Amino acid sequence: MPDETNDLYQRIEALEHEVAELRAGNPRRRTARPCIRKRSQTEWLGLPLWEIAQGPDLEQGELRGHARAIFAVGDVATGVFALGGIARGLVCIGGVSFGVLTMGGVSIGLLFAFGGVAVAPLAFGGVAIGVMAAGGAAVGVYAQRFPWLK
């Protein structure tokens, strides 16, 4: 019985030490994805020319990298040209993209959208919704189902 109690106290002490390290933002284990933060020194209209933000930055309390620039690349990207898991801006490419000209898994555009699910006045994709839509399932004023899909 004393060995079990001693072992239990050692395990609790190890867990308390690990929790303290995690709270301090210095985990011993490296994350699967490295934290990348790069930013241009050149600015235009108050935005950096380019920025790259990928992976968690535990020191800053960020779980995802959010890039904000003219050319933005990151887990979440906001810019004139945005590339990322979630992309927002004028020209966007991403898993989920919102903007004027968009391409992605779920693509919502003010002018043009291309993707698995595309919603825009001019939409192309697996599911396309828009004024002019073409895709596997197309809904719109001028809708065209791809002829090779039967």
N, CA, C and O atoms as a DFTB+ gen file, in Angstrom:
600 C
 N C O
     1  1       0.805      -1.204       0.000
     2  2       0.000       0.000       0.000
     3  2       0.848       1.268       0.000
     4  3       0.521       2.200      -0.735
     5  1       1.928       1.352       0.793
     6  2       2.748       2.558       0.769
     7  2       3.377       2.806      -0.608
     8  3       3.527       3.959      -1.012
     9  1       3.753       1.725      -1.348
    10  2       4.330       1.905      -2.685
    11  2       3.307       2.515      -3.638
    12  3       3.650       3.380      -4.444
    13  1       2.053       2.071      -3.551
    14  2       1.002       2.606      -4.415
    15  2       0.764       4.087      -4.117
    16  3       0.589       4.887      -5.036
    17  1       0.757       4.448      -2.838
    18  2       0.549       5.842      -2.452
    19  2       1.711       6.710      -2.929
    20  3       1.498       7.807      -3.446
    21  1       2.922       6.226      -2.759
    22  2       4.102       6.963      -3.197
    23  2       4.082       7.145      -4.724
    24  3       4.388       8.226      -5.229
    25  1       3.721       6.087      -5.447
    26  2       3.628       6.150      -6.909
    27  2       2.561       7.164      -7.333
    28  3       2.756       7.912      -8.291
    29  1       1.443       7.185      -6.621
    30  2       0.366       8.117      -6.938
    31  2       0.824       9.560      -6.728
    32  3       0.520      10.426      -7.549
    33  1       1.540       9.825      -5.656
    34  2       2.051      11.169      -5.398
    35  2       3.060      11.601      -6.477
    36  3       3.078      12.763      -6.883
    37  1       3.879      10.679      -6.925
    38  2       4.839      11.004      -7.986
    39  2       4.130      11.344      -9.288
    40  3       4.521      12.274      -9.993
    41  1       3.090      10.590      -9.600
    42  2       2.335      10.859     -10.825
    43  2       1.612      12.205     -10.750
    44  3       1.563      12.942     -11.735
    45  1       1.051      12.522      -9.581
    46  2       0.374      13.815      -9.409
    47  2       1.377      14.953      -9.546
    48  3       1.083      15.966     -10.180
    49  1       2.550      14.794      -8.960
    50  2       3.579      15.826      -9.048
    51  2       4.019      16.036     -10.505
    52  3       4.218      17.174     -10.930
    53  1       4.170      14.956     -11.263
    54  2       4.559      15.067     -12.674
    55  2       3.469      15.778     -13.477
    56  3       3.777      16.602     -14.337
    57  1       2.214      15.472     -13.208
    58  2       1.108      16.129     -13.908
    59  2       1.035      17.607     -13.551
    60  3       0.804      18.436     -14.432
    61  1       1.223      17.957     -12.291
    62  2       1.217      19.366     -11.887
    63  2       2.344      20.128     -12.578
    64  3       2.155      21.271     -12.992
    65  1       3.506      19.508     -12.705
    66  2       4.628      20.145     -13.392
    67  2       4.303      20.371     -14.866
    68  3       4.598      21.435     -15.412
    69  1       3.700      19.379     -15.507
    70  2       3.336      19.492     -16.923
    71  2       2.271      20.569     -17.133
    72  3       2.357      21.331     -18.095
    73  1       1.279      20.646     -16.260
    74  2       0.244      21.680     -16.364
    75  2       0.860      23.064     -16.200
    76  3       0.490      23.995     -16.914
    77  1       1.790      23.205     -15.272
    78  2       2.446      24.502     -15.066
    79  2       3.222      24.927     -16.324
    80  3       3.214      26.105     -16.682
    81  1       3.887      23.983     -16.992
    82  2       4.615      24.303     -18.227
    83  2       3.652      24.716     -19.333
    84  3       3.922      25.660     -20.075
    85  1       2.541      24.018     -19.445
    86  2       1.562      24.358     -20.476
    87  2       0.965      25.739     -20.232
    88  3       0.771      26.504     -21.177
    89  1       0.676      26.065     -18.984
    90  2       0.133      27.387     -18.663
    91  2       1.143      28.482     -18.934
    92  3       0.765      29.603     -19.277
    93  1       2.409      28.178     -18.788
    94  2       3.459      29.161     -19.042
    95  2       3.681      29.364     -20.542
    96  3       4.403      30.275     -20.948
    97  1       3.064      28.521     -21.356
    98  2       3.218      28.645     -22.802
    99  2       4.504      28.048     -23.323
   100  3       4.907      28.353     -24.446
   101  1       5.159      27.213     -22.550
   102  2       6.402      26.576     -22.971
   103  2       6.264      25.056     -22.906
   104  3       6.905      24.416     -22.073
   105  1       5.451      24.482     -23.758
   106  2       5.299      23.027     -23.685
   107  2       6.598      22.331     -24.103
   108  3       7.304      22.790     -25.001
   109  1       6.892      21.235     -23.443
   110  2       8.090      20.476     -23.774
   111  2       7.959      19.841     -25.145
   112  3       8.932      19.760     -25.894
   113  1       6.774      19.399     -25.467
   114  2       6.558      18.752     -26.758
   115  2       6.419      19.803     -27.845
   116  3       5.795      20.845     -27.639
   117  1       6.996      19.529     -28.986
   118  2       6.832      20.419     -30.132
   119  2       5.503      20.110     -30.788
   120  3       5.055      18.963     -30.777
   121  1       4.866      21.124     -31.361
   122  2       3.614      20.917     -32.064
   123  2       3.889      20.217     -33.378
   124  3       5.009      20.261     -33.888
   125  1       2.865      19.565     -33.932
   126  2       3.024      18.850     -35.193
   127  2       3.378      19.827     -36.309
   128  3       4.197      19.507     -37.170
   129  1       2.774      21.008     -36.307
   130  2       3.053      22.024     -37.309
   131  2       3.882      23.123     -36.674
   132  3       3.532      23.623     -35.605
   133  1       4.953      23.498     -37.302
   134  2       5.763      24.580     -36.724
   135  2       5.055      25.918     -36.833
   136  3       4.246      26.137     -37.735
   137  1       5.362      26.788     -35.925
   138  2       4.816      28.145     -35.928
   139  2       5.671      28.996     -36.860
   140  3       6.879      29.127     -36.666
   141  1       5.024      29.577     -37.878
   142  2       5.737      30.439     -38.815
   143  2       5.076      31.803     -38.793
   144  3       3.866      31.913     -38.989
   145  1       5.861      32.841     -38.556
   146  2       5.375      34.218     -38.603
   147  2       6.414      35.043     -39.358
   148  3       7.522      35.260     -38.869
   149  1       6.049      35.497     -40.542
   150  2       6.927      36.343     -41.351
   151  2       6.100      37.509     -41.863
   152  3       4.937      37.339     -42.229
   153  1       6.697      38.692     -41.888
   154  2       5.962      39.886     -42.323
   155  2       6.911      40.833     -43.046
   156  3       8.061      41.017     -42.647
   157  1       6.399      41.427     -44.116
   158  2       7.162      42.395     -44.896
   159  2       7.299      43.694     -44.113
   160  3       6.383      44.101     -43.398
   161  1       8.450      44.338     -44.257
   162  2       8.653      45.651     -43.647
   163  2       8.005      46.747     -44.488
   164  3       7.701      47.829     -43.985
   165  1       7.795      46.457     -45.777
   166  2       7.183      47.421     -46.687
   167  2       5.680      47.458     -46.463
   168  3       5.026      46.416     -46.426
   169  1       5.138      48.650     -46.314
   170  2       3.697      48.803     -46.107
   171  2       3.095      49.650     -47.207
   172  3       3.756      50.511     -47.788
   173  1       1.829      49.391     -47.483
   174  2       1.071      50.169     -48.448
   175  2      -0.331      50.324     -47.908
   176  3      -0.989      49.323     -47.625
   177  1      -0.805      51.531     -47.759
   178  2      -2.112      51.843     -47.182
   179  2      -2.266      51.254     -45.783
   180  3      -3.352      50.809     -45.410
   181  1      -1.203      51.252     -45.026
   182  2      -1.254      50.769     -43.653
   183  2      -1.191      49.268     -43.503
   184  3      -1.229      48.768     -42.379
   185  1      -1.094      48.526     -44.600
   186  2      -0.989      47.069     -44.549
   187  2       0.395      46.637     -45.021
   188  3       0.953      47.250     -45.931
   189  1       0.958      45.588     -44.416
   190  2       2.221      45.077     -44.946
   191  2       2.007      44.515     -46.347
   192  3       0.908      44.075     -46.685
   193  1       3.051      44.530     -47.151
   194  2       2.935      44.019     -48.509
   195  2       2.606      42.539     -48.498
   196  3       1.759      42.089     -49.271
   197  1       3.263      41.771     -47.631
   198  2       2.965      40.348     -47.504
   199  2       3.135      39.905     -46.056
   200  3       3.868      40.509     -45.273
   201  1       2.426      38.823     -45.730
   202  2       2.558      38.224     -44.400
   203  2       2.258      36.738     -44.506
   204  3       1.369      36.322     -45.249
   205  1       3.011      35.946     -43.755
   206  2       2.796      34.505     -43.664
   207  2       2.596      34.177     -42.192
   208  3       3.423      34.537     -41.355
   209  1       1.503      33.495     -41.877
   210  2       1.225      33.109     -40.488
   211  2       0.634      31.705     -40.501
   212  3      -0.497      31.499     -40.941
   213  1       1.413      30.744     -40.012
   214  2       0.967      29.358     -40.009
   215  2       1.229      28.733     -38.650
   216  3       2.259      28.987     -38.026
   217  1       0.295      27.919     -38.202
   218  2       0.475      27.147     -36.991
   219  2       0.192      27.917     -35.722
   220  3       0.041      29.138     -35.745
   221  1       0.120      27.201     -34.615
   222  2      -0.172      27.843     -33.335
   223  2       1.039      28.583     -32.779
   224  3       2.169      28.100     -32.854
   225  1       0.787      29.741     -32.231
   226  2       1.815      30.522     -31.543
   227  2       1.364      30.649     -30.095
   228  3       0.659      31.592     -29.735
   229  1       1.774      29.695     -29.272
   230  2       1.289      29.642     -27.893
   231  2       1.799      30.816     -27.064
   232  3       1.151      31.216     -26.097
   233  1       2.950      31.369     -27.430
   234  2       3.476      32.518     -26.685
   235  2       2.575      33.734     -26.848
   236  3       2.438      34.531     -25.920
   237  1       1.958      33.885     -28.022
   238  2       1.034      34.992     -28.276
   239  2      -0.412      34.605     -27.979
   240  3      -1.304      35.448     -28.072
   241  1      -0.655      33.359     -27.628
   242  2      -2.013      32.902     -27.342
   243  2      -2.840      32.641     -28.589
   244  3      -4.069      32.657     -28.521
   245  1      -2.199      32.399     -29.727
   246  2      -2.909      32.125     -30.974
   247  2      -2.913      30.629     -31.255
   248  3      -1.870      29.977     -31.207
   249  1      -4.082      30.096     -31.545
   250  2      -4.183      28.696     -31.925
   251  2      -4.026      28.519     -33.426
   252  3      -3.654      27.439     -33.885
   253  1      -4.308      29.578     -34.207
   254  2      -4.179      29.564     -35.661
   255  2      -3.462      30.832     -36.093
   256  3      -3.592      31.885     -35.469
   257  1      -2.710      30.709     -37.163
   258  2      -2.033      31.879     -37.695
   259  2      -2.991      32.721     -38.520
   260  3      -3.646      32.203     -39.424
   261  1      -3.082      34.009     -38.225
   262  2      -3.945      34.926     -38.981
   263  2      -3.062      35.959     -39.668
   264  3      -2.456      36.816     -39.025
   265  1      -3.007      35.851     -41.004
   266  2      -2.205      36.787     -41.800
   267  2      -3.105      37.900     -42.317
   268  3      -4.175      37.641     -42.867
   269  1      -2.659      39.149     -42.136
   270  2      -3.389      40.327     -42.630
   271  2      -2.409      41.176     -43.428
   272  3      -1.529      41.823     -42.861
   273  1      -2.571      41.168     -44.767
   274  2      -1.651      41.912     -45.624
   275  2      -2.230      42.014     -47.027
   276  3      -3.300      41.471     -47.304
   277  1      -1.521      42.712     -47.916
   278  2      -1.929      42.762     -49.314
   279  2      -1.893      41.341     -49.883
   280  3      -2.872      40.884     -50.473
   281  1      -0.765      40.643     -49.708
   282  2      -0.636      39.227     -50.060
   283  2      -0.565      38.456     -48.740
   284  3       0.457      38.493     -48.055
   285  1      -1.636      37.765     -48.387
   286  2      -1.712      37.079     -47.098
   287  2      -1.770      35.576     -47.302
   288  3      -2.561      35.074     -48.100
   289  1      -0.916      34.856     -46.565
   290  2      -0.902      33.393     -46.595
   291  2      -0.918      32.918     -45.156
   292  3      -0.044      33.287     -44.372
   293  1      -1.906      32.101     -44.797
   294  2      -1.961      31.615     -43.423
   295  2      -3.118      30.679     -43.180
   296  3      -3.910      30.388     -44.076
   297  1      -3.200      30.214     -41.946
   298  2      -4.350      29.383     -41.566
   299  2      -5.631      30.168     -41.809
   300  3      -6.600      29.641     -42.356
   301  1      -5.623      31.426     -41.400
   302  2      -6.689      32.382     -41.722
   303  2      -5.991      33.541     -42.424
   304  3      -5.051      34.120     -41.880
   305  1      -6.445      33.881     -43.630
   306  2      -5.781      34.917     -44.412
   307  2      -6.781      35.994     -44.796
   308  3      -7.857      35.695     -45.315
   309  1      -6.424      37.251     -44.539
   310  2      -7.249      38.397     -44.907
   311  2      -6.378      39.371     -45.689
   312  3      -5.371      39.860     -45.177
   313  1      -6.768      39.652     -46.933
   314  2      -5.983      40.564     -47.732
   315  2      -6.559      40.740     -49.122
   316  3      -7.598      40.170     -49.456
   317  1      -5.873      41.536     -49.926
   318  2      -6.298      41.720     -51.308
   319  2      -6.179      40.378     -52.030
   320  3      -7.101      39.968     -52.735
   321  1      -5.044      39.693     -51.856
   322  2      -4.839      38.335     -52.351
   323  2      -4.659      37.449     -51.126
   324  3      -3.680      37.597     -50.394
   325  1      -5.585      36.535     -50.896
   326  2      -5.557      35.715     -49.687
   327  2      -5.511      34.241     -50.046
   328  3      -6.244      33.780     -50.921
   329  1      -4.641      33.504     -49.361
   330  2      -4.493      32.076     -49.555
   331  2      -4.428      31.428     -48.180
   332  3      -3.511      31.705     -47.407
   333  1      -5.410      30.553     -47.862
   334  2      -5.396      29.929     -46.550
   335  2      -6.572      29.010     -46.329
   336  3      -7.439      28.863     -47.190
   337  1      -6.591      28.399     -45.173
   338  2      -7.708      27.535     -44.806
   339  2      -9.016      28.295     -44.853
   340  3     -10.012      27.813     -45.392
   341  1      -9.005      29.485     -44.285
   342  2     -10.117      30.430     -44.407
   343  2      -9.519      31.670     -45.047
   344  3      -8.621      32.296     -44.486
   345  1     -10.025      32.025     -46.234
   346  2      -9.464      33.151     -46.976
   347  2     -10.536      34.203     -47.201
   348  3     -11.653      33.896     -47.619
   349  1     -10.174      35.469     -46.913
   350  2     -11.098      36.593     -47.105
   351  2     -10.370      37.711     -47.816
   352  3      -9.244      38.058     -47.463
   353  1     -11.031      38.281     -48.836
   354  2     -10.409      39.386     -49.529
   355  2     -10.939      39.561     -50.938
   356  3     -12.037      39.110     -51.262
   357  1     -10.150      40.218     -51.772
   358  2     -10.547      40.478     -53.144
   359  2     -10.425      39.206     -53.991
   360  3     -11.407      38.767     -54.591
   361  1      -9.251      38.627     -54.042
   362  2      -9.005      37.368     -54.757
   363  2      -8.595      36.343     -53.707
   364  3      -7.579      36.512     -53.032
   365  1      -9.396      35.266     -53.568
   366  2      -9.196      34.326     -52.465
   367  2      -9.121      32.893     -52.962
   368  3      -9.864      32.492     -53.858
   369  1      -8.222      32.132     -52.373
   370  2      -8.138      30.692     -52.600
   371  2      -8.018      30.056     -51.227
   372  3      -7.104      30.379     -50.469
   373  1      -8.946      29.142     -50.899
   374  2      -8.885      28.507     -49.592
   375  2      -9.933      27.439     -49.408
   376  3     -10.812      27.257     -50.251
   377  1      -9.834      26.741     -48.309
   378  2     -10.839      25.739     -47.983
   379  2     -12.221      26.361     -47.911
   380  3     -13.183      25.841     -48.475
   381  1     -12.302      27.474     -47.214
   382  2     -13.513      28.293     -47.168
   383  2     -13.071      29.687     -47.586
   384  3     -12.209      30.287     -46.943
   385  1     -13.661      30.207     -48.669
   386  2     -13.208      31.507     -49.159
   387  2     -14.378      32.450     -49.380
   388  3     -15.424      32.076     -49.909
   389  1     -14.159      33.701     -48.952
   390  2     -15.147      34.771     -49.085
   391  2     -14.460      35.944     -49.763
   392  3     -13.395      36.376     -49.321
   393  1     -15.059      36.467     -50.837
   394  2     -14.449      37.616     -51.491
   395  2     -15.144      37.965     -52.791
   396  3     -16.309      37.623     -52.994
   397  1     -14.426      38.647     -53.674
   398  2     -14.972      39.038     -54.967
   399  2     -14.755      37.911     -55.975
   400  3     -15.708      37.459     -56.611
   401  1     -13.525      37.459     -56.124
   402  2     -13.186      36.317     -56.981
   403  2     -12.661      35.217     -56.075
   404  3     -11.602      35.374     -55.466
   405  1     -13.383      34.107     -55.974
   406  2     -13.031      33.101     -54.981
   407  2     -12.923      31.710     -55.597
   408  3     -13.573      31.393     -56.592
   409  1     -12.074      30.888     -54.966
   410  2     -11.946      29.492     -55.343
   411  2     -11.669      28.693     -54.077
   412  3     -10.789      29.051     -53.294
   413  1     -12.422      27.605     -53.872
   414  2     -12.188      26.802     -52.689
   415  2     -13.237      25.729     -52.503
   416  3     -14.138      25.573     -53.327
   417  1     -13.116      24.995     -51.421
   418  2     -14.088      23.951     -51.107
   419  2     -15.479      24.534     -50.971
   420  3     -16.426      24.067     -51.604
   421  1     -15.595      25.544     -50.150
   422  2     -16.827      26.338     -50.048
   423  2     -16.427      27.743     -50.457
   424  3     -15.600      28.381     -49.806
   425  1     -17.019      28.217     -51.537
   426  2     -16.585      29.463     -52.140
   427  2     -17.774      30.403     -52.295
   428  3     -18.741      30.082     -52.986
   429  1     -17.699      31.567     -51.649
   430  2     -18.772      32.554     -51.730
   431  2     -18.164      33.842     -52.277
   432  3     -17.273      34.431     -51.664
   433  1     -18.660      34.271     -53.442
   434  2     -18.066      35.423     -54.097
   435  2     -19.082      36.479     -54.475
   436  3     -20.250      36.175     -54.714
   437  1     -18.631      37.719     -54.527
   438  2     -19.493      38.814     -54.965
   439  2     -19.615      38.866     -56.488
   440  3     -20.583      39.411     -57.017
   441  1     -18.630      38.297     -57.191
   442  2     -18.667      38.286     -58.647
   443  2     -18.544      36.869     -59.199
   444  3     -19.375      36.443     -60.001
   445  1     -17.507      36.130     -58.774
   446  2     -17.208      34.817     -59.332
   447  2     -16.820      33.849     -58.226
   448  3     -16.084      34.206     -57.305
   449  1     -17.323      32.611     -58.321
   450  2     -16.955      31.575     -57.357
   451  2     -16.752      30.259     -58.090
   452  3     -17.521      29.908     -58.985
   453  1     -15.697      29.527     -57.698
   454  2     -15.405      28.220     -58.265
   455  2     -15.051      27.303     -57.112
   456  3     -14.149      27.606     -56.330
   457  1     -15.764      26.161     -56.996
   458  2     -15.432      25.254     -55.912
   459  2     -16.444      24.147     -55.736
   460  3     -17.376      24.004     -56.527
   461  1     -16.252      23.371     -54.696
   462  2     -17.172      22.290     -54.392
   463  2     -18.583      22.812     -54.211
   464  3     -19.532      22.294     -54.800
   465  1     -18.709      23.826     -53.401
   466  2     -19.962      24.574     -53.261
   467  2     -19.632      26.010     -53.626
   468  3     -18.833      26.656     -52.947
   469  1     -20.242      26.517     -54.694
   470  2     -19.935      27.856     -55.177
   471  2     -21.204      28.695     -55.196
   472  3     -22.218      28.298     -55.769
   473  1     -21.135      29.865     -54.558
   474  2     -22.267      30.782     -54.521
   475  2     -21.772      32.153     -54.972
   476  3     -20.931      32.763     -54.312
   477  1     -22.301      32.638     -56.105
   478  2     -21.917      33.945     -56.648
   479  2     -22.794      34.231     -57.858
   480  3     -23.477      33.331     -58.345
   481  1     -22.788      35.456     -58.350
   482  2     -23.522      35.713     -59.594
   483  2     -23.055      34.810     -60.734
   484  3     -23.869      34.366     -61.543
   485  1     -21.751      34.534     -60.806
   486  2     -21.190      33.624     -61.797
   487  2     -20.537      32.481     -61.019
   488  3     -19.444      32.651     -60.479
   489  1     -21.193      31.318     -60.955
   490  2     -20.747      30.227     -60.093
   491  2     -20.510      28.948     -60.890
   492  3     -21.323      28.562     -61.729
   493  1     -19.371      28.295     -60.607
   494  2     -19.029      27.019     -61.210
   495  2     -18.604      26.074     -60.095
   496  3     -17.774      26.435     -59.260
   497  1     -19.174      24.850     -60.072
   498  2     -18.743      23.909     -59.054
   499  2     -19.644      22.709     -58.950
   500  3     -20.596      22.553     -59.714
   501  1     -19.329      21.862     -57.991
   502  2     -20.159      20.680     -57.751
   503  2     -21.587      21.083     -57.472
   504  3     -22.516      20.557     -58.085
   505  1     -21.769      22.001     -56.562
   506  2     -23.060      22.637     -56.303
   507  2     -22.850      24.113     -56.602
   508  3     -22.079      24.786     -55.918
   509  1     -23.534      24.616     -57.622
   510  2     -23.348      26.001     -58.040
   511  2     -24.665      26.754     -57.914
   512  3     -25.692      26.319     -58.436
   513  1     -24.626      27.882     -57.220
   514  2     -25.815      28.704     -57.022
   515  2     -25.465      30.121     -57.444
   516  3     -24.531      30.720     -56.910
   517  1     -26.217      30.663     -58.407
   518  2     -25.939      32.011     -58.857
   519  2     -26.827      32.407     -60.015
   520  3     -27.677      31.626     -60.441
   521  1     -26.643      33.606     -60.527
   522  2     -27.405      34.058     -61.684
   523  2     -27.047      33.168     -62.869
   524  3     -27.928      32.638     -63.546
   525  1     -25.740      33.008     -63.117
   526  2     -25.256      32.061     -64.115
   527  2     -24.507      30.978     -63.367
   528  3     -23.461      31.240     -62.773
   529  1     -25.033      29.763     -63.391
   530  2     -24.449      28.675     -62.615
   531  2     -24.241      27.452     -63.500
   532  3     -25.090      27.109     -64.322
   533  1     -23.102      26.805     -63.315
   534  2     -22.813      25.568     -64.030
   535  2     -22.166      24.607     -63.050
   536  3     -21.247      24.981     -62.322
   537  1     -22.643      23.374     -63.031
   538  2     -22.075      22.406     -62.114
   539  2     -22.869      21.129     -62.070
   540  3     -23.820      20.950     -62.832
   541  1     -22.485      20.244     -61.185
   542  2     -23.198      18.983     -61.005
   543  2     -24.631      19.219     -60.599
   544  3     -25.540      18.554     -61.096
   545  1     -24.837      20.148     -59.712
   546  2     -26.173      20.606     -59.327
   547  2     -26.148      22.121     -59.426
   548  3     -25.552      22.791     -58.583
   549  1     -26.790      22.662     -60.448
   550  2     -26.737      24.096     -60.700
   551  2     -28.107      24.714     -60.489
   552  3     -29.117      24.208     -60.979
   553  1     -28.127      25.823     -59.749
   554  2     -29.368      26.546     -59.492
   555  2     -29.132      28.003     -59.847
   556  3     -28.206      28.628     -59.330
   557  1     -29.974      28.553     -60.734
   558  2     -29.810      29.943     -61.106
   559  2     -30.751      30.333     -62.224
   560  3     -31.505      29.507     -62.738
   561  1     -30.697      31.603     -62.596
   562  2     -31.514      32.095     -63.697
   563  2     -31.081      31.383     -64.978
   564  3     -31.922      30.923     -65.751
   565  1     -29.764      31.293     -65.201
   566  2     -29.196      30.548     -66.322
   567  2     -28.366      29.424     -65.719
   568  3     -27.200      29.622     -65.375
   569  1     -28.958      28.264     -65.593
   570  2     -28.284      27.138     -64.953
   571  2     -27.986      26.053     -65.978
   572  3     -28.826      25.720     -66.813
   573  1     -26.780      25.510     -65.902
   574  2     -26.374      24.448     -66.817
   575  2     -25.725      23.329     -66.022
   576  3     -24.753      23.542     -65.298
   577  1     -26.278      22.143     -66.169
   578  2     -25.661      20.974     -65.550
   579  2     -24.559      20.513     -66.481
   580  3     -24.749      20.510     -67.697
   581  1     -23.426      20.127     -65.952
   582  2     -22.331      19.664     -66.806
   583  2     -22.806      18.487     -67.648
   584  3     -23.354      17.532     -67.097
   585  1     -22.615      18.523     -68.977
   586  2     -23.158      17.492     -69.838
   587  2     -22.543      16.127     -69.612
   588  3     -23.202      15.124     -69.885
   589  1     -21.304      16.033     -69.122
   590  2     -20.680      14.734     -68.923
   591  2     -21.157      14.047     -67.647
   592  3     -20.843      12.878     -67.423
   593  1     -21.912      14.758     -66.809
   594  2     -22.493      14.145     -65.604
   595  2     -23.884      13.649     -65.939
   596  3     -24.753      14.454     -66.277
   597  1     -24.121      12.370     -65.859
   598  2     -25.441      11.822     -66.197
   599  2     -26.010      11.054     -65.043
   600  3     -27.114      10.520     -65.141
